[in-house]
Amino acid sequence: SSKHRPLFYYRTAGGAEIDFVIETKKRASASKAGVICIEAKYAKHWQRKWEGAMRSLAETGKIKVEKMIGVYCGKERYYFDDVEVYPVEDFLRELFDGKVF
């Protein structure tokens, strides 16, 4: 994708981290900033506990989490409530095609 977005990471008070927090919308006086959260793991099996930091950020209400995405080395694509989990190859293809944001 040819879109340029500010890139951050996030750490909860408890020490859990989100690998990539991509700003999709700047904060304005009448609206919250919008972000996409991406958690990447070098693992063949996705573990639901890895979603915790993304869910924690979304629950704060201080920012609008537009998407929560997990990326891993497995073969299956999963949808857990509002978290989309992709095999790395699928994620990179969709990112390149401009479908992630």
Phi and psi restraints in degrees (range 20) as a CNS / XPLOR table:
assign (resid 1 and name C) (resid 2 and name N)
       (resid 2 and name CA) (resid 2 and name C) 1.0 -92.5 20.0 2
assign (resid 2 and name N) (resid 2 and name CA)
       (resid 2 and name C) (resid 3 and name N) 1.0 8.6 20.0 2
assign (resid 2 and name C) (resid 3 and name N)
       (resid 3 and name CA) (resid 3 and name C) 1.0 -79.9 20.0 2
assign (resid 3 and name N) (resid 3 and name CA)
       (resid 3 and name C) (resid 4 and name N) 1.0 137.7 20.0 2
assign (resid 3 and name C) (resid 4 and name N)
       (resid 4 and name CA) (resid 4 and name C) 1.0 -108.8 20.0 2
assign (resid 4 and name N) (resid 4 and name CA)
       (resid 4 and name C) (resid 5 and name N) 1.0 123.2 20.0 2
assign (resid 4 and name C) (resid 5 and name N)
       (resid 5 and name CA) (resid 5 and name C) 1.0 -130.3 20.0 2
assign (resid 5 and name N) (resid 5 and name CA)
       (resid 5 and name C) (resid 6 and name N) 1.0 144.3 20.0 2
assign (resid 5 and name C) (resid 6 and name N)
       (resid 6 and name CA) (resid 6 and name C) 1.0 -62.4 20.0 2
assign (resid 6 and name N) (resid 6 and name CA)
       (resid 6 and name C) (resid 7 and name N) 1.0 141.0 20.0 2
assign (resid 6 and name C) (resid 7 and name N)
       (resid 7 and name CA) (resid 7 and name C) 1.0 -122.5 20.0 2
assign (resid 7 and name N) (resid 7 and name CA)
       (resid 7 and name C) (resid 8 and name N) 1.0 132.4 20.0 2
assign (resid 7 and name C) (resid 8 and name N)
       (resid 8 and name CA) (resid 8 and name C) 1.0 -137.6 20.0 2
assign (resid 8 and name N) (resid 8 and name CA)
       (resid 8 and name C) (resid 9 and name N) 1.0 176.8 20.0 2
assign (resid 8 and name C) (resid 9 and name N)
       (resid 9 and name CA) (resid 9 and name C) 1.0 -130.2 20.0 2
assign (resid 9 and name N) (resid 9 and name CA)
       (resid 9 and name C) (resid 10 and name N) 1.0 165.5 20.0 2
assign (resid 9 and name C) (resid 10 and name N)
       (resid 10 and name CA) (resid 10 and name C) 1.0 -134.2 20.0 2
assign (resid 10 and name N) (resid 10 and name CA)
       (resid 10 and name C) (resid 11 and name N) 1.0 141.5 20.0 2
assign (resid 10 and name C) (resid 11 and name N)
       (resid 11 and name CA) (resid 11 and name C) 1.0 -130.6 20.0 2
assign (resid 11 and name N) (resid 11 and name CA)
       (resid 11 and name C) (resid 12 and name N) 1.0 128.3 20.0 2
assign (resid 11 and name C) (resid 12 and name N)
       (resid 12 and name CA) (resid 12 and name C) 1.0 -76.2 20.0 2
assign (resid 12 and name N) (resid 12 and name CA)
       (resid 12 and name C) (resid 13 and name N) 1.0 166.3 20.0 2
assign (resid 12 and name C) (resid 13 and name N)
       (resid 13 and name CA) (resid 13 and name C) 1.0 -59.4 20.0 2
assign (resid 13 and name N) (resid 13 and name CA)
       (resid 13 and name C) (resid 14 and name N) 1.0 -29.9 20.0 2
assign (resid 13 and name C) (resid 14 and name N)
       (resid 14 and name CA) (resid 14 and name C) 1.0 -82.6 20.0 2
assign (resid 14 and name N) (resid 14 and name CA)
       (resid 14 and name C) (resid 15 and name N) 1.0 -2.0 20.0 2
assign (resid 14 and name C) (resid 15 and name N)
       (resid 15 and name CA) (resid 15 and name C) 1.0 98.2 20.0 2
assign (resid 15 and name N) (resid 15 and name CA)
       (resid 15 and name C) (resid 16 and name N) 1.0 -3.9 20.0 2
assign (resid 15 and name C) (resid 16 and name N)
       (resid 16 and name CA) (resid 16 and name C) 1.0 -73.2 20.0 2
assign (resid 16 and name N) (resid 16 and name CA)
       (resid 16 and name C) (resid 17 and name N) 1.0 145.5 20.0 2
assign (resid 16 and name C) (resid 17 and name N)
       (resid 17 and name CA) (resid 17 and name C) 1.0 -125.4 20.0 2
assign (resid 17 and name N) (resid 17 and name CA)
       (resid 17 and name C) (resid 18 and name N) 1.0 153.4 20.0 2
assign (resid 17 and name C) (resid 18 and name N)
       (resid 18 and name CA) (resid 18 and name C) 1.0 -110.9 20.0 2
assign (resid 18 and name N) (resid 18 and name CA)
       (resid 18 and name C) (resid 19 and name N) 1.0 127.4 20.0 2
assign (resid 18 and name C) (resid 19 and name N)
       (resid 19 and name CA) (resid 19 and name C) 1.0 -64.0 20.0 2
assign (resid 19 and name N) (resid 19 and name CA)
       (resid 19 and name C) (resid 20 and name N) 1.0 -45.5 20.0 2
assign (resid 19 and name C) (resid 20 and name N)
       (resid 20 and name CA) (resid 20 and name C) 1.0 -135.2 20.0 2
assign (resid 20 and name N) (resid 20 and name CA)
       (resid 20 and name C) (resid 21 and name N) 1.0 126.8 20.0 2
assign (resid 20 and name C) (resid 21 and name N)
       (resid 21 and name CA) (resid 21 and name C) 1.0 -120.9 20.0 2
assign (resid 21 and name N) (resid 21 and name CA)
       (resid 21 and name C) (resid 22 and name N) 1.0 112.7 20.0 2
assign (resid 21 and name C) (resid 22 and name N)
       (resid 22 and name CA) (resid 22 and name C) 1.0 -107.1 20.0 2
assign (resid 22 and name N) (resid 22 and name CA)
       (resid 22 and name C) (resid 23 and name N) 1.0 121.3 20.0 2
assign (resid 22 and name C) (resid 23 and name N)
       (resid 23 and name CA) (resid 23 and name C) 1.0 -77.8 20.0 2
assign (resid 23 and name N) (resid 23 and name CA)
       (resid 23 and name C) (resid 24 and name N) 1.0 123.9 20.0 2
assign (resid 23 and name C) (resid 24 and name N)
       (resid 24 and name CA) (resid 24 and name C) 1.0 -107.8 20.0 2
assign (resid 24 and name N) (resid 24 and name CA)
       (resid 24 and name C) (resid 25 and name N) 1.0 -18.1 20.0 2
assign (resid 24 and name C) (resid 25 and name N)
       (resid 25 and name CA) (resid 25 and name C) 1.0 -148.4 20.0 2
assign (resid 25 and name N) (resid 25 and name CA)
       (resid 25 and name C) (resid 26 and name N) 1.0 127.9 20.0 2
assign (resid 25 and name C) (resid 26 and name N)
       (resid 26 and name CA) (resid 26 and name C) 1.0 -71.0 20.0 2
assign (resid 26 and name N) (resid 26 and name CA)
       (resid 26 and name C) (resid 27 and name N) 1.0 149.4 20.0 2
assign (resid 26 and name C) (resid 27 and name N)
       (resid 27 and name CA) (resid 27 and name C) 1.0 -68.7 20.0 2
assign (resid 27 and name N) (resid 27 and name CA)
       (resid 27 and name C) (resid 28 and name N) 1.0 136.4 20.0 2
assign (resid 27 and name C) (resid 28 and name N)
       (resid 28 and name CA) (resid 28 and name C) 1.0 -125.8 20.0 2
assign (resid 28 and name N) (resid 28 and name CA)
       (resid 28 and name C) (resid 29 and name N) 1.0 169.0 20.0 2
assign (resid 28 and name C) (resid 29 and name N)
       (resid 29 and name CA) (resid 29 and name C) 1.0 -59.0 20.0 2
assign (resid 29 and name N) (resid 29 and name CA)
       (resid 29 and name C) (resid 30 and name N) 1.0 -31.5 20.0 2
assign (resid 29 and name C) (resid 30 and name N)
       (resid 30 and name CA) (resid 30 and name C) 1.0 -103.8 20.0 2
assign (resid 30 and name N) (resid 30 and name CA)
       (resid 30 and name C) (resid 31 and name N) 1.0 0.5 20.0 2
assign (resid 30 and name C) (resid 31 and name N)
       (resid 31 and name CA) (resid 31 and name C) 1.0 -147.1 20.0 2
assign (resid 31 and name N) (resid 31 and name CA)
       (resid 31 and name C) (resid 32 and name N) 1.0 156.3 20.0 2
assign (resid 31 and name C) (resid 32 and name N)
       (resid 32 and name CA) (resid 32 and name C) 1.0 -82.3 20.0 2
assign (resid 32 and name N) (resid 32 and name CA)
       (resid 32 and name C) (resid 33 and name N) 1.0 157.7 20.0 2
assign (resid 32 and name C) (resid 33 and name N)
       (resid 33 and name CA) (resid 33 and name C) 1.0 -66.0 20.0 2
assign (resid 33 and name N) (resid 33 and name CA)
       (resid 33 and name C) (resid 34 and name N) 1.0 150.0 20.0 2
assign (resid 33 and name C) (resid 34 and name N)
       (resid 34 and name CA) (resid 34 and name C) 1.0 -112.3 20.0 2
assign (resid 34 and name N) (resid 34 and name CA)
       (resid 34 and name C) (resid 35 and name N) 1.0 141.1 20.0 2
assign (resid 34 and name C) (resid 35 and name N)
       (resid 35 and name CA) (resid 35 and name C) 1.0 -140.3 20.0 2
assign (resid 35 and name N) (resid 35 and name CA)
       (resid 35 and name C) (resid 36 and name N) 1.0 159.8 20.0 2
assign (resid 35 and name C) (resid 36 and name N)
       (resid 36 and name CA) (resid 36 and name C) 1.0 -116.1 20.0 2
assign (resid 36 and name N) (resid 36 and name CA)
       (resid 36 and name C) (resid 37 and name N) 1.0 131.0 20.0 2
assign (resid 36 and name C) (resid 37 and name N)
       (resid 37 and name CA) (resid 37 and name C) 1.0 -104.2 20.0 2
assign (resid 37 and name N) (resid 37 and name CA)
       (resid 37 and name C) (resid 38 and name N) 1.0 135.6 20.0 2
assign (resid 37 and name C) (resid 38 and name N)
       (resid 38 and name CA) (resid 38 and name C) 1.0 -129.7 20.0 2
assign (resid 38 and name N) (resid 38 and name CA)
       (resid 38 and name C) (resid 39 and name N) 1.0 124.6 20.0 2
assign (resid 38 and name C) (resid 39 and name N)
       (resid 39 and name CA) (resid 39 and name C) 1.0 -112.1 20.0 2
assign (resid 39 and name N) (resid 39 and name CA)
       (resid 39 and name C) (resid 40 and name N) 1.0 120.9 20.0 2
assign (resid 39 and name C) (resid 40 and name N)
       (resid 40 and name CA) (resid 40 and name C) 1.0 -111.5 20.0 2
assign (resid 40 and name N) (resid 40 and name CA)
       (resid 40 and name C) (resid 41 and name N) 1.0 134.4 20.0 2
assign (resid 40 and name C) (resid 41 and name N)
       (resid 41 and name CA) (resid 41 and name C) 1.0 -132.9 20.0 2
assign (resid 41 and name N) (resid 41 and name CA)
       (resid 41 and name C) (resid 42 and name N) 1.0 136.9 20.0 2
assign (resid 41 and name C) (resid 42 and name N)
       (resid 42 and name CA) (resid 42 and name C) 1.0 -89.6 20.0 2
assign (resid 42 and name N) (resid 42 and name CA)
       (resid 42 and name C) (resid 43 and name N) 1.0 78.8 20.0 2
assign (resid 42 and name C) (resid 43 and name N)
       (resid 43 and name CA) (resid 43 and name C) 1.0 -152.1 20.0 2
assign (resid 43 and name N) (resid 43 and name CA)
       (resid 43 and name C) (resid 44 and name N) 1.0 151.1 20.0 2
assign (resid 43 and name C) (resid 44 and name N)
       (resid 44 and name CA) (resid 44 and name C) 1.0 -86.8 20.0 2
assign (resid 44 and name N) (resid 44 and name CA)
       (resid 44 and name C) (resid 45 and name N) 1.0 -14.7 20.0 2
assign (resid 44 and name C) (resid 45 and name N)
       (resid 45 and name CA) (resid 45 and name C) 1.0 -127.5 20.0 2
assign (resid 45 and name N) (resid 45 and name CA)
       (resid 45 and name C) (resid 46 and name N) 1.0 130.1 20.0 2
assign (resid 45 and name C) (resid 46 and name N)
       (resid 46 and name CA) (resid 46 and name C) 1.0 -78.3 20.0 2
assign (resid 46 and name N) (resid 46 and name CA)
       (resid 46 and name C) (resid 47 and name N) 1.0 135.4 20.0 2
assign (resid 46 and name C) (resid 47 and name N)
       (resid 47 and name CA) (resid 47 and name C) 1.0 -113.0 20.0 2
assign (resid 47 and name N) (resid 47 and name CA)
       (resid 47 and name C) (resid 48 and name N) 1.0 128.0 20.0 2
assign (resid 47 and name C) (resid 48 and name N)
       (resid 48 and name CA) (resid 48 and name C) 1.0 -60.1 20.0 2
assign (resid 48 and name N) (resid 48 and name CA)
       (resid 48 and name C) (resid 49 and name N) 1.0 -26.4 20.0 2
assign (resid 48 and name C) (resid 49 and name N)
       (resid 49 and name CA) (resid 49 and name C) 1.0 -62.0 20.0 2
assign (resid 49 and name N) (resid 49 and name CA)
       (resid 49 and name C) (resid 50 and name N) 1.0 -22.7 20.0 2
assign (resid 49 and name C) (resid 50 and name N)
       (resid 50 and name CA) (resid 50 and name C) 1.0 -70.1 20.0 2
assign (resid 50 and name N) (resid 50 and name CA)
       (resid 50 and name C) (resid 51 and name N) 1.0 -13.5 20.0 2
assign (resid 50 and name C) (resid 51 and name N)
       (resid 51 and name CA) (resid 51 and name C) 1.0 -81.4 20.0 2
assign (resid 51 and name N) (resid 51 and name CA)
       (resid 51 and name C) (resid 52 and name N) 1.0 -12.9 20.0 2
assign (resid 51 and name C) (resid 52 and name N)
       (resid 52 and name CA) (resid 52 and name C) 1.0 -56.0 20.0 2
assign (resid 52 and name N) (resid 52 and name CA)
       (resid 52 and name C) (resid 53 and name N) 1.0 -46.4 20.0 2
assign (resid 52 and name C) (resid 53 and name N)
       (resid 53 and name CA) (resid 53 and name C) 1.0 -66.3 20.0 2
assign (resid 53 and name N) (resid 53 and name CA)
       (resid 53 and name C) (resid 54 and name N) 1.0 -37.4 20.0 2
assign (resid 53 and name C) (resid 54 and name N)
       (resid 54 and name CA) (resid 54 and name C) 1.0 -65.3 20.0 2
assign (resid 54 and name N) (resid 54 and name CA)
       (resid 54 and name C) (resid 55 and name N) 1.0 -44.4 20.0 2
assign (resid 54 and name C) (resid 55 and name N)
       (resid 55 and name CA) (resid 55 and name C) 1.0 -64.4 20.0 2
assign (resid 55 and name N) (resid 55 and name CA)
       (resid 55 and name C) (resid 56 and name N) 1.0 -38.0 20.0 2
assign (resid 55 and name C) (resid 56 and name N)
       (resid 56 and name CA) (resid 56 and name C) 1.0 -61.2 20.0 2
assign (resid 56 and name N) (resid 56 and name CA)
       (resid 56 and name C) (resid 57 and name N) 1.0 -45.1 20.0 2
assign (resid 56 and name C) (resid 57 and name N)
       (resid 57 and name CA) (resid 57 and name C) 1.0 -62.6 20.0 2
assign (resid 57 and name N) (resid 57 and name CA)
       (resid 57 and name C) (resid 58 and name N) 1.0 -43.5 20.0 2
assign (resid 57 and name C) (resid 58 and name N)
       (resid 58 and name CA) (resid 58 and name C) 1.0 -62.1 20.0 2
assign (resid 58 and name N) (resid 58 and name CA)
       (resid 58 and name C) (resid 59 and name N) 1.0 -36.6 20.0 2
assign (resid 58 and name C) (resid 59 and name N)
       (resid 59 and name CA) (resid 59 and name C) 1.0 -74.3 20.0 2
assign (resid 59 and name N) (resid 59 and name CA)
       (resid 59 and name C) (resid 60 and name N) 1.0 -15.9 20.0 2
assign (resid 59 and name C) (resid 60 and name N)
       (resid 60 and name CA) (resid 60 and name C) 1.0 -65.5 20.0 2
assign (resid 60 and name N) (resid 60 and name CA)
       (resid 60 and name C) (resid 61 and name N) 1.0 -30.0 20.0 2
assign (resid 60 and name C) (resid 61 and name N)
       (resid 61 and name CA) (resid 61 and name C) 1.0 76.1 20.0 2
assign (resid 61 and name N) (resid 61 and name CA)
       (resid 61 and name C) (resid 62 and name N) 1.0 -0.3 20.0 2
assign (resid 61 and name C) (resid 62 and name N)
       (resid 62 and name CA) (resid 62 and name C) 1.0 -81.4 20.0 2
assign (resid 62 and name N) (resid 62 and name CA)
       (resid 62 and name C) (resid 63 and name N) 1.0 -17.2 20.0 2
assign (resid 62 and name C) (resid 63 and name N)
       (resid 63 and name CA) (resid 63 and name C) 1.0 -145.4 20.0 2
assign (resid 63 and name N) (resid 63 and name CA)
       (resid 63 and name C) (resid 64 and name N) 1.0 150.6 20.0 2
assign (resid 63 and name C) (resid 64 and name N)
       (resid 64 and name CA) (resid 64 and name C) 1.0 -93.3 20.0 2
assign (resid 64 and name N) (resid 64 and name CA)
       (resid 64 and name C) (resid 65 and name N) 1.0 110.2 20.0 2
assign (resid 64 and name C) (resid 65 and name N)
       (resid 65 and name CA) (resid 65 and name C) 1.0 -86.1 20.0 2
assign (resid 65 and name N) (resid 65 and name CA)
       (resid 65 and name C) (resid 66 and name N) 1.0 106.4 20.0 2
assign (resid 65 and name C) (resid 66 and name N)
       (resid 66 and name CA) (resid 66 and name C) 1.0 -78.5 20.0 2
assign (resid 66 and name N) (resid 66 and name CA)
       (resid 66 and name C) (resid 67 and name N) 1.0 -34.1 20.0 2
assign (resid 66 and name C) (resid 67 and name N)
       (resid 67 and name CA) (resid 67 and name C) 1.0 -147.3 20.0 2
assign (resid 67 and name N) (resid 67 and name CA)
       (resid 67 and name C) (resid 68 and name N) 1.0 147.2 20.0 2
assign (resid 67 and name C) (resid 68 and name N)
       (resid 68 and name CA) (resid 68 and name C) 1.0 -123.9 20.0 2
assign (resid 68 and name N) (resid 68 and name CA)
       (resid 68 and name C) (resid 69 and name N) 1.0 123.2 20.0 2
assign (resid 68 and name C) (resid 69 and name N)
       (resid 69 and name CA) (resid 69 and name C) 1.0 -127.7 20.0 2
assign (resid 69 and name N) (resid 69 and name CA)
       (resid 69 and name C) (resid 70 and name N) 1.0 133.9 20.0 2
assign (resid 69 and name C) (resid 70 and name N)
       (resid 70 and name CA) (resid 70 and name C) 1.0 -108.8 20.0 2
assign (resid 70 and name N) (resid 70 and name CA)
       (resid 70 and name C) (resid 71 and name N) 1.0 141.3 20.0 2
assign (resid 70 and name C) (resid 71 and name N)
       (resid 71 and name CA) (resid 71 and name C) 1.0 -129.2 20.0 2
assign (resid 71 and name N) (resid 71 and name CA)
       (resid 71 and name C) (resid 72 and name N) 1.0 131.9 20.0 2
assign (resid 71 and name C) (resid 72 and name N)
       (resid 72 and name CA) (resid 72 and name C) 1.0 -148.9 20.0 2
assign (resid 72 and name N) (resid 72 and name CA)
       (resid 72 and name C) (resid 73 and name N) 1.0 176.5 20.0 2
assign (resid 72 and name C) (resid 73 and name N)
       (resid 73 and name CA) (resid 73 and name C) 1.0 -91.6 20.0 2
assign (resid 73 and name N) (resid 73 and name CA)
       (resid 73 and name C) (resid 74 and name N) 1.0 8.9 20.0 2
assign (resid 73 and name C) (resid 74 and name N)
       (resid 74 and name CA) (resid 74 and name C) 1.0 -78.7 20.0 2
assign (resid 74 and name N) (resid 74 and name CA)
       (resid 74 and name C) (resid 75 and name N) 1.0 -169.2 20.0 2
assign (resid 74 and name C) (resid 75 and name N)
       (resid 75 and name CA) (resid 75 and name C) 1.0 -111.9 20.0 2
assign (resid 75 and name N) (resid 75 and name CA)
       (resid 75 and name C) (resid 76 and name N) 1.0 -18.1 20.0 2
assign (resid 75 and name C) (resid 76 and name N)
       (resid 76 and name CA) (resid 76 and name C) 1.0 -98.1 20.0 2
assign (resid 76 and name N) (resid 76 and name CA)
       (resid 76 and name C) (resid 77 and name N) 1.0 146.5 20.0 2
assign (resid 76 and name C) (resid 77 and name N)
       (resid 77 and name CA) (resid 77 and name C) 1.0 -99.7 20.0 2
assign (resid 77 and name N) (resid 77 and name CA)
       (resid 77 and name C) (resid 78 and name N) 1.0 136.2 20.0 2
assign (resid 77 and name C) (resid 78 and name N)
       (resid 78 and name CA) (resid 78 and name C) 1.0 -127.6 20.0 2
assign (resid 78 and name N) (resid 78 and name CA)
       (resid 78 and name C) (resid 79 and name N) 1.0 154.1 20.0 2
assign (resid 78 and name C) (resid 79 and name N)
       (resid 79 and name CA) (resid 79 and name C) 1.0 -130.6 20.0 2
assign (resid 79 and name N) (resid 79 and name CA)
       (resid 79 and name C) (resid 80 and name N) 1.0 113.1 20.0 2
assign (resid 79 and name C) (resid 80 and name N)
       (resid 80 and name CA) (resid 80 and name C) 1.0 -115.5 20.0 2
assign (resid 80 and name N) (resid 80 and name CA)
       (resid 80 and name C) (resid 81 and name N) 1.0 100.9 20.0 2
assign (resid 80 and name C) (resid 81 and name N)
       (resid 81 and name CA) (resid 81 and name C) 1.0 54.8 20.0 2
assign (resid 81 and name N) (resid 81 and name CA)
       (resid 81 and name C) (resid 82 and name N) 1.0 -108.5 20.0 2
assign (resid 81 and name C) (resid 82 and name N)
       (resid 82 and name CA) (resid 82 and name C) 1.0 -108.9 20.0 2
assign (resid 82 and name N) (resid 82 and name CA)
       (resid 82 and name C) (resid 83 and name N) 1.0 19.9 20.0 2
assign (resid 82 and name C) (resid 83 and name N)
       (resid 83 and name CA) (resid 83 and name C) 1.0 -110.9 20.0 2
assign (resid 83 and name N) (resid 83 and name CA)
       (resid 83 and name C) (resid 84 and name N) 1.0 125.0 20.0 2
assign (resid 83 and name C) (resid 84 and name N)
       (resid 84 and name CA) (resid 84 and name C) 1.0 -99.9 20.0 2
assign (resid 84 and name N) (resid 84 and name CA)
       (resid 84 and name C) (resid 85 and name N) 1.0 128.5 20.0 2
assign (resid 84 and name C) (resid 85 and name N)
       (resid 85 and name CA) (resid 85 and name C) 1.0 -116.7 20.0 2
assign (resid 85 and name N) (resid 85 and name CA)
       (resid 85 and name C) (resid 86 and name N) 1.0 126.8 20.0 2
assign (resid 85 and name C) (resid 86 and name N)
       (resid 86 and name CA) (resid 86 and name C) 1.0 -121.4 20.0 2
assign (resid 86 and name N) (resid 86 and name CA)
       (resid 86 and name C) (resid 87 and name N) 1.0 143.1 20.0 2
assign (resid 86 and name C) (resid 87 and name N)
       (resid 87 and name CA) (resid 87 and name C) 1.0 -63.1 20.0 2
assign (resid 87 and name N) (resid 87 and name CA)
       (resid 87 and name C) (resid 88 and name N) 1.0 147.6 20.0 2
assign (resid 87 and name C) (resid 88 and name N)
       (resid 88 and name CA) (resid 88 and name C) 1.0 -55.6 20.0 2
assign (resid 88 and name N) (resid 88 and name CA)
       (resid 88 and name C) (resid 89 and name N) 1.0 -39.8 20.0 2
assign (resid 88 and name C) (resid 89 and name N)
       (resid 89 and name CA) (resid 89 and name C) 1.0 -63.0 20.0 2
assign (resid 89 and name N) (resid 89 and name CA)
       (resid 89 and name C) (resid 90 and name N) 1.0 -43.5 20.0 2
assign (resid 89 and name C) (resid 90 and name N)
       (resid 90 and name CA) (resid 90 and name C) 1.0 -64.0 20.0 2
assign (resid 90 and name N) (resid 90 and name CA)
       (resid 90 and name C) (resid 91 and name N) 1.0 -42.5 20.0 2
assign (resid 90 and name C) (resid 91 and name N)
       (resid 91 and name CA) (resid 91 and name C) 1.0 -61.9 20.0 2
assign (resid 91 and name N) (resid 91 and name CA)
       (resid 91 and name C) (resid 92 and name N) 1.0 -46.9 20.0 2
assign (resid 91 and name C) (resid 92 and name N)
       (resid 92 and name CA) (resid 92 and name C) 1.0 -63.2 20.0 2
assign (resid 92 and name N) (resid 92 and name CA)
       (resid 92 and name C) (resid 93 and name N) 1.0 -37.6 20.0 2
assign (resid 92 and name C) (resid 93 and name N)
       (resid 93 and name CA) (resid 93 and name C) 1.0 -63.1 20.0 2
assign (resid 93 and name N) (resid 93 and name CA)
       (resid 93 and name C) (resid 94 and name N) 1.0 -46.8 20.0 2
assign (resid 93 and name C) (resid 94 and name N)
       (resid 94 and name CA) (resid 94 and name C) 1.0 -68.0 20.0 2
assign (resid 94 and name N) (resid 94 and name CA)
       (resid 94 and name C) (resid 95 and name N) 1.0 -35.9 20.0 2
assign (resid 94 and name C) (resid 95 and name N)
       (resid 95 and name CA) (resid 95 and name C) 1.0 -62.8 20.0 2
assign (resid 95 and name N) (resid 95 and name CA)
       (resid 95 and name C) (resid 96 and name N) 1.0 -47.6 20.0 2
assign (resid 95 and name C) (resid 96 and name N)
       (resid 96 and name CA) (resid 96 and name C) 1.0 -61.8 20.0 2
assign (resid 96 and name N) (resid 96 and name CA)
       (resid 96 and name C) (resid 97 and name N) 1.0 -37.3 20.0 2
assign (resid 96 and name C) (resid 97 and name N)
       (resid 97 and name CA) (resid 97 and name C) 1.0 -78.6 20.0 2
assign (resid 97 and name N) (resid 97 and name CA)
       (resid 97 and name C) (resid 98 and name N) 1.0 -1.0 20.0 2
assign (resid 97 and name C) (resid 98 and name N)
       (resid 98 and name CA) (resid 98 and name C) 1.0 78.4 20.0 2
assign (resid 98 and name N) (resid 98 and name CA)
       (resid 98 and name C) (resid 99 and name N) 1.0 20.0 20.0 2
assign (resid 98 and name C) (resid 99 and name N)
       (resid 99 and name CA) (resid 99 and name C) 1.0 -92.3 20.0 2
assign (resid 99 and name N) (resid 99 and name CA)
       (resid 99 and name C) (resid 100 and name N) 1.0 -10.6 20.0 2
assign (resid 99 and name C) (resid 100 and name N)
       (resid 100 and name CA) (resid 100 and name C) 1.0 -79.8 20.0 2
assign (resid 100 and name N) (resid 100 and name CA)
       (resid 100 and name C) (resid 101 and name N) 1.0 -44.5 20.0 2
